[in-house]
Amino acid sequence: MNMAEYIKEVEYAVTNLIPVIWTEHEQIEALESQISSLAPVVEQNYNRALEIQQHADDPDDLMMGVGMYWDTYFNEDKDLYHKDQDRQKLANQIATHSFSVAALSGDLLQYAKQGISFVHGDLGSCPSGRSVGTLPLKTIIWQGRNQTMHWEEKNPHPPVRSCFDTLARNVDTKFSKYTRENMAFDVIQLLGWKSFVDFKKDLMSLV
């Protein structure tokens, strides 16, 4: 089996898998963005209202500060409260399904790793592919898959350690969490696999 034939065999599964992974990620990002933009408005308005009340010599100024305080409470703060509830609800949903999301991300890496195995037999016989940071594509796929398969053992093999320590130094410190977290989604995010086309392009480069 060559790589083009292998990719054709897994096209349906990969095409359906990738959107599920990214939908969960994008939903929480969108909601957190809304909340982070609203929170400073609430804090600024409260602080301004309290400042007016603390320094008010005139009863009218004092009442203006009180009015600002309650206006913020009944408007921006209420919006923030409901958005926080929404975010917590979504965060709880994602936490509940985090194993599934990580497993799906691991499945995607497994499809890629199996492509290398079927076509080349082992990692050493596979072309390097593009560079990602200072590492070749094939190494990130192979060791990324191994990390997601064995991370709960808390004792990764030296090649996994070398790969993720290098990523932590040269790409993003989040990769240093590889001894205690499943990094499958982070690897997919790093590789930029947002569609089947992205996945196919990278695997076809390993021939």
MODELLER restraints for C-alpha pairs under 7 A, 6 or more apart:
rsr = mdl.restraints
at = mdl.atoms
rsr.add(forms.Gaussian(group=physical.xy_distance, feature=features.Distance(at['CA:1:A'], at['CA:118:A']), mean=6.92, stdev=0.5))
rsr.add(forms.Gaussian(group=physical.xy_distance, feature=features.Distance(at['CA:1:A'], at['CA:119:A']), mean=6.19, stdev=0.5))
rsr.add(forms.Gaussian(group=physical.xy_distance, feature=features.Distance(at['CA:2:A'], at['CA:119:A']), mean=5.57, stdev=0.5))
rsr.add(forms.Gaussian(group=physical.xy_distance, feature=features.Distance(at['CA:3:A'], at['CA:115:A']), mean=6.64, stdev=0.5))
rsr.add(forms.Gaussian(group=physical.xy_distance, feature=features.Distance(at['CA:3:A'], at['CA:119:A']), mean=6.07, stdev=0.5))
rsr.add(forms.Gaussian(group=physical.xy_distance, feature=features.Distance(at['CA:3:A'], at['CA:204:A']), mean=6.48, stdev=0.5))
rsr.add(forms.Gaussian(group=physical.xy_distance, feature=features.Distance(at['CA:4:A'], at['CA:204:A']), mean=6.98, stdev=0.5))
rsr.add(forms.Gaussian(group=physical.xy_distance, feature=features.Distance(at['CA:6:A'], at['CA:115:A']), mean=6.44, stdev=0.5))
rsr.add(forms.Gaussian(group=physical.xy_distance, feature=features.Distance(at['CA:7:A'], at['CA:200:A']), mean=6.76, stdev=0.5))
rsr.add(forms.Gaussian(group=physical.xy_distance, feature=features.Distance(at['CA:14:A'], at['CA:108:A']), mean=6.85, stdev=0.5))
rsr.add(forms.Gaussian(group=physical.xy_distance, feature=features.Distance(at['CA:14:A'], at['CA:196:A']), mean=6.30, stdev=0.5))
rsr.add(forms.Gaussian(group=physical.xy_distance, feature=features.Distance(at['CA:15:A'], at['CA:195:A']), mean=6.92, stdev=0.5))
rsr.add(forms.Gaussian(group=physical.xy_distance, feature=features.Distance(at['CA:15:A'], at['CA:196:A']), mean=5.24, stdev=0.5))
rsr.add(forms.Gaussian(group=physical.xy_distance, feature=features.Distance(at['CA:18:A'], at['CA:194:A']), mean=6.41, stdev=0.5))
rsr.add(forms.Gaussian(group=physical.xy_distance, feature=features.Distance(at['CA:18:A'], at['CA:195:A']), mean=6.23, stdev=0.5))
rsr.add(forms.Gaussian(group=physical.xy_distance, feature=features.Distance(at['CA:21:A'], at['CA:101:A']), mean=6.12, stdev=0.5))
rsr.add(forms.Gaussian(group=physical.xy_distance, feature=features.Distance(at['CA:21:A'], at['CA:104:A']), mean=6.85, stdev=0.5))
rsr.add(forms.Gaussian(group=physical.xy_distance, feature=features.Distance(at['CA:21:A'], at['CA:105:A']), mean=6.73, stdev=0.5))
rsr.add(forms.Gaussian(group=physical.xy_distance, feature=features.Distance(at['CA:28:A'], at['CA:90:A']), mean=6.88, stdev=0.5))
rsr.add(forms.Gaussian(group=physical.xy_distance, feature=features.Distance(at['CA:31:A'], at['CA:87:A']), mean=6.31, stdev=0.5))
rsr.add(forms.Gaussian(group=physical.xy_distance, feature=features.Distance(at['CA:35:A'], at['CA:80:A']), mean=6.58, stdev=0.5))
rsr.add(forms.Gaussian(group=physical.xy_distance, feature=features.Distance(at['CA:35:A'], at['CA:83:A']), mean=6.43, stdev=0.5))
rsr.add(forms.Gaussian(group=physical.xy_distance, feature=features.Distance(at['CA:38:A'], at['CA:80:A']), mean=6.66, stdev=0.5))
rsr.add(forms.Gaussian(group=physical.xy_distance, feature=features.Distance(at['CA:39:A'], at['CA:80:A']), mean=6.77, stdev=0.5))
rsr.add(forms.Gaussian(group=physical.xy_distance, feature=features.Distance(at['CA:42:A'], at['CA:72:A']), mean=6.62, stdev=0.5))
rsr.add(forms.Gaussian(group=physical.xy_distance, feature=features.Distance(at['CA:42:A'], at['CA:76:A']), mean=5.92, stdev=0.5))
rsr.add(forms.Gaussian(group=physical.xy_distance, feature=features.Distance(at['CA:42:A'], at['CA:77:A']), mean=5.97, stdev=0.5))
rsr.add(forms.Gaussian(group=physical.xy_distance, feature=features.Distance(at['CA:45:A'], at['CA:72:A']), mean=6.54, stdev=0.5))
rsr.add(forms.Gaussian(group=physical.xy_distance, feature=features.Distance(at['CA:46:A'], at['CA:69:A']), mean=5.76, stdev=0.5))
rsr.add(forms.Gaussian(group=physical.xy_distance, feature=features.Distance(at['CA:46:A'], at['CA:72:A']), mean=6.93, stdev=0.5))
rsr.add(forms.Gaussian(group=physical.xy_distance, feature=features.Distance(at['CA:49:A'], at['CA:65:A']), mean=4.46, stdev=0.5))
rsr.add(forms.Gaussian(group=physical.xy_distance, feature=features.Distance(at['CA:49:A'], at['CA:66:A']), mean=6.62, stdev=0.5))
rsr.add(forms.Gaussian(group=physical.xy_distance, feature=features.Distance(at['CA:49:A'], at['CA:68:A']), mean=5.46, stdev=0.5))
rsr.add(forms.Gaussian(group=physical.xy_distance, feature=features.Distance(at['CA:49:A'], at['CA:69:A']), mean=5.34, stdev=0.5))
rsr.add(forms.Gaussian(group=physical.xy_distance, feature=features.Distance(at['CA:50:A'], at['CA:65:A']), mean=6.44, stdev=0.5))
rsr.add(forms.Gaussian(group=physical.xy_distance, feature=features.Distance(at['CA:52:A'], at['CA:61:A']), mean=6.83, stdev=0.5))
rsr.add(forms.Gaussian(group=physical.xy_distance, feature=features.Distance(at['CA:52:A'], at['CA:62:A']), mean=6.61, stdev=0.5))
rsr.add(forms.Gaussian(group=physical.xy_distance, feature=features.Distance(at['CA:52:A'], at['CA:65:A']), mean=5.20, stdev=0.5))
rsr.add(forms.Gaussian(group=physical.xy_distance, feature=features.Distance(at['CA:53:A'], at['CA:62:A']), mean=4.84, stdev=0.5))
rsr.add(forms.Gaussian(group=physical.xy_distance, feature=features.Distance(at['CA:53:A'], at['CA:65:A']), mean=5.12, stdev=0.5))
rsr.add(forms.Gaussian(group=physical.xy_distance, feature=features.Distance(at['CA:53:A'], at['CA:66:A']), mean=6.90, stdev=0.5))
rsr.add(forms.Gaussian(group=physical.xy_distance, feature=features.Distance(at['CA:56:A'], at['CA:62:A']), mean=5.25, stdev=0.5))
rsr.add(forms.Gaussian(group=physical.xy_distance, feature=features.Distance(at['CA:102:A'], at['CA:182:A']), mean=6.70, stdev=0.5))
rsr.add(forms.Gaussian(group=physical.xy_distance, feature=features.Distance(at['CA:102:A'], at['CA:184:A']), mean=6.20, stdev=0.5))
rsr.add(forms.Gaussian(group=physical.xy_distance, feature=features.Distance(at['CA:102:A'], at['CA:185:A']), mean=6.34, stdev=0.5))
rsr.add(forms.Gaussian(group=physical.xy_distance, feature=features.Distance(at['CA:105:A'], at['CA:184:A']), mean=5.31, stdev=0.5))
rsr.add(forms.Gaussian(group=physical.xy_distance, feature=features.Distance(at['CA:105:A'], at['CA:185:A']), mean=5.31, stdev=0.5))
rsr.add(forms.Gaussian(group=physical.xy_distance, feature=features.Distance(at['CA:106:A'], at['CA:145:A']), mean=6.42, stdev=0.5))
rsr.add(forms.Gaussian(group=physical.xy_distance, feature=features.Distance(at['CA:106:A'], at['CA:148:A']), mean=5.89, stdev=0.5))
rsr.add(forms.Gaussian(group=physical.xy_distance, feature=features.Distance(at['CA:106:A'], at['CA:184:A']), mean=5.30, stdev=0.5))
rsr.add(forms.Gaussian(group=physical.xy_distance, feature=features.Distance(at['CA:109:A'], at['CA:141:A']), mean=6.32, stdev=0.5))
rsr.add(forms.Gaussian(group=physical.xy_distance, feature=features.Distance(at['CA:109:A'], at['CA:145:A']), mean=5.32, stdev=0.5))
rsr.add(forms.Gaussian(group=physical.xy_distance, feature=features.Distance(at['CA:110:A'], at['CA:145:A']), mean=5.93, stdev=0.5))
rsr.add(forms.Gaussian(group=physical.xy_distance, feature=features.Distance(at['CA:112:A'], at['CA:141:A']), mean=6.76, stdev=0.5))
rsr.add(forms.Gaussian(group=physical.xy_distance, feature=features.Distance(at['CA:112:A'], at['CA:203:A']), mean=6.95, stdev=0.5))
rsr.add(forms.Gaussian(group=physical.xy_distance, feature=features.Distance(at['CA:113:A'], at['CA:141:A']), mean=6.14, stdev=0.5))
rsr.add(forms.Gaussian(group=physical.xy_distance, feature=features.Distance(at['CA:113:A'], at['CA:142:A']), mean=5.60, stdev=0.5))
rsr.add(forms.Gaussian(group=physical.xy_distance, feature=features.Distance(at['CA:113:A'], at['CA:145:A']), mean=6.88, stdev=0.5))
rsr.add(forms.Gaussian(group=physical.xy_distance, feature=features.Distance(at['CA:116:A'], at['CA:122:A']), mean=6.86, stdev=0.5))
rsr.add(forms.Gaussian(group=physical.xy_distance, feature=features.Distance(at['CA:116:A'], at['CA:126:A']), mean=6.75, stdev=0.5))
rsr.add(forms.Gaussian(group=physical.xy_distance, feature=features.Distance(at['CA:120:A'], at['CA:126:A']), mean=5.63, stdev=0.5))
rsr.add(forms.Gaussian(group=physical.xy_distance, feature=features.Distance(at['CA:126:A'], at['CA:206:A']), mean=6.48, stdev=0.5))
rsr.add(forms.Gaussian(group=physical.xy_distance, feature=features.Distance(at['CA:127:A'], at['CA:206:A']), mean=5.26, stdev=0.5))
rsr.add(forms.Gaussian(group=physical.xy_distance, feature=features.Distance(at['CA:127:A'], at['CA:207:A']), mean=6.30, stdev=0.5))
rsr.add(forms.Gaussian(group=physical.xy_distance, feature=features.Distance(at['CA:128:A'], at['CA:136:A']), mean=5.24, stdev=0.5))
rsr.add(forms.Gaussian(group=physical.xy_distance, feature=features.Distance(at['CA:128:A'], at['CA:137:A']), mean=6.11, stdev=0.5))
rsr.add(forms.Gaussian(group=physical.xy_distance, feature=features.Distance(at['CA:128:A'], at['CA:138:A']), mean=5.50, stdev=0.5))
rsr.add(forms.Gaussian(group=physical.xy_distance, feature=features.Distance(at['CA:128:A'], at['CA:206:A']), mean=6.67, stdev=0.5))
rsr.add(forms.Gaussian(group=physical.xy_distance, feature=features.Distance(at['CA:129:A'], at['CA:136:A']), mean=5.99, stdev=0.5))
rsr.add(forms.Gaussian(group=physical.xy_distance, feature=features.Distance(at['CA:129:A'], at['CA:137:A']), mean=5.19, stdev=0.5))
rsr.add(forms.Gaussian(group=physical.xy_distance, feature=features.Distance(at['CA:129:A'], at['CA:138:A']), mean=6.29, stdev=0.5))
rsr.add(forms.Gaussian(group=physical.xy_distance, feature=features.Distance(at['CA:129:A'], at['CA:205:A']), mean=5.50, stdev=0.5))
rsr.add(forms.Gaussian(group=physical.xy_distance, feature=features.Distance(at['CA:129:A'], at['CA:206:A']), mean=5.35, stdev=0.5))
rsr.add(forms.Gaussian(group=physical.xy_distance, feature=features.Distance(at['CA:130:A'], at['CA:136:A']), mean=5.84, stdev=0.5))
rsr.add(forms.Gaussian(group=physical.xy_distance, feature=features.Distance(at['CA:130:A'], at['CA:137:A']), mean=5.43, stdev=0.5))
rsr.add(forms.Gaussian(group=physical.xy_distance, feature=features.Distance(at['CA:131:A'], at['CA:137:A']), mean=5.81, stdev=0.5))
rsr.add(forms.Gaussian(group=physical.xy_distance, feature=features.Distance(at['CA:133:A'], at['CA:170:A']), mean=6.43, stdev=0.5))
rsr.add(forms.Gaussian(group=physical.xy_distance, feature=features.Distance(at['CA:133:A'], at['CA:171:A']), mean=6.10, stdev=0.5))
rsr.add(forms.Gaussian(group=physical.xy_distance, feature=features.Distance(at['CA:140:A'], at['CA:163:A']), mean=6.93, stdev=0.5))
rsr.add(forms.Gaussian(group=physical.xy_distance, feature=features.Distance(at['CA:143:A'], at['CA:159:A']), mean=6.89, stdev=0.5))
rsr.add(forms.Gaussian(group=physical.xy_distance, feature=features.Distance(at['CA:143:A'], at['CA:160:A']), mean=5.20, stdev=0.5))
rsr.add(forms.Gaussian(group=physical.xy_distance, feature=features.Distance(at['CA:143:A'], at['CA:163:A']), mean=6.74, stdev=0.5))
rsr.add(forms.Gaussian(group=physical.xy_distance, feature=features.Distance(at['CA:144:A'], at['CA:184:A']), mean=6.49, stdev=0.5))
rsr.add(forms.Gaussian(group=physical.xy_distance, feature=features.Distance(at['CA:144:A'], at['CA:187:A']), mean=6.54, stdev=0.5))
rsr.add(forms.Gaussian(group=physical.xy_distance, feature=features.Distance(at['CA:147:A'], at['CA:156:A']), mean=6.96, stdev=0.5))
rsr.add(forms.Gaussian(group=physical.xy_distance, feature=features.Distance(at['CA:147:A'], at['CA:160:A']), mean=6.40, stdev=0.5))
rsr.add(forms.Gaussian(group=physical.xy_distance, feature=features.Distance(at['CA:148:A'], at['CA:182:A']), mean=5.30, stdev=0.5))
rsr.add(forms.Gaussian(group=physical.xy_distance, feature=features.Distance(at['CA:148:A'], at['CA:183:A']), mean=6.26, stdev=0.5))
rsr.add(forms.Gaussian(group=physical.xy_distance, feature=features.Distance(at['CA:148:A'], at['CA:184:A']), mean=5.66, stdev=0.5))
rsr.add(forms.Gaussian(group=physical.xy_distance, feature=features.Distance(at['CA:151:A'], at['CA:179:A']), mean=6.18, stdev=0.5))
rsr.add(forms.Gaussian(group=physical.xy_distance, feature=features.Distance(at['CA:151:A'], at['CA:180:A']), mean=6.64, stdev=0.5))
rsr.add(forms.Gaussian(group=physical.xy_distance, feature=features.Distance(at['CA:151:A'], at['CA:181:A']), mean=6.59, stdev=0.5))
rsr.add(forms.Gaussian(group=physical.xy_distance, feature=features.Distance(at['CA:151:A'], at['CA:182:A']), mean=6.04, stdev=0.5))
rsr.add(forms.Gaussian(group=physical.xy_distance, feature=features.Distance(at['CA:154:A'], at['CA:179:A']), mean=5.31, stdev=0.5))
rsr.add(forms.Gaussian(group=physical.xy_distance, feature=features.Distance(at['CA:154:A'], at['CA:180:A']), mean=6.33, stdev=0.5))
rsr.add(forms.Gaussian(group=physical.xy_distance, feature=features.Distance(at['CA:155:A'], at['CA:179:A']), mean=6.93, stdev=0.5))
rsr.add(forms.Gaussian(group=physical.xy_distance, feature=features.Distance(at['CA:156:A'], at['CA:179:A']), mean=6.92, stdev=0.5))
rsr.add(forms.Gaussian(group=physical.xy_distance, feature=features.Distance(at['CA:164:A'], at['CA:175:A']), mean=5.86, stdev=0.5))
rsr.add(forms.Gaussian(group=physical.xy_distance, feature=features.Distance(at['CA:164:A'], at['CA:176:A']), mean=6.57, stdev=0.5))
rsr.add(forms.Gaussian(group=physical.xy_distance, feature=features.Distance(at['CA:164:A'], at['CA:178:A']), mean=6.83, stdev=0.5))
rsr.add(forms.Gaussian(group=physical.xy_distance, feature=features.Distance(at['CA:165:A'], at['CA:176:A']), mean=6.27, stdev=0.5))
rsr.add(forms.Gaussian(group=physical.xy_distance, feature=features.Distance(at['CA:167:A'], at['CA:175:A']), mean=6.14, stdev=0.5))
rsr.add(forms.Gaussian(group=physical.xy_distance, feature=features.Distance(at['CA:168:A'], at['CA:174:A']), mean=6.40, stdev=0.5))
rsr.add(forms.Gaussian(group=physical.xy_distance, feature=features.Distance(at['CA:168:A'], at['CA:175:A']), mean=4.76, stdev=0.5))
rsr.add(forms.Gaussian(group=physical.xy_distance, feature=features.Distance(at['CA:168:A'], at['CA:176:A']), mean=5.23, stdev=0.5))
rsr.add(forms.Gaussian(group=physical.xy_distance, feature=features.Distance(at['CA:193:A'], at['CA:199:A']), mean=5.64, stdev=0.5))
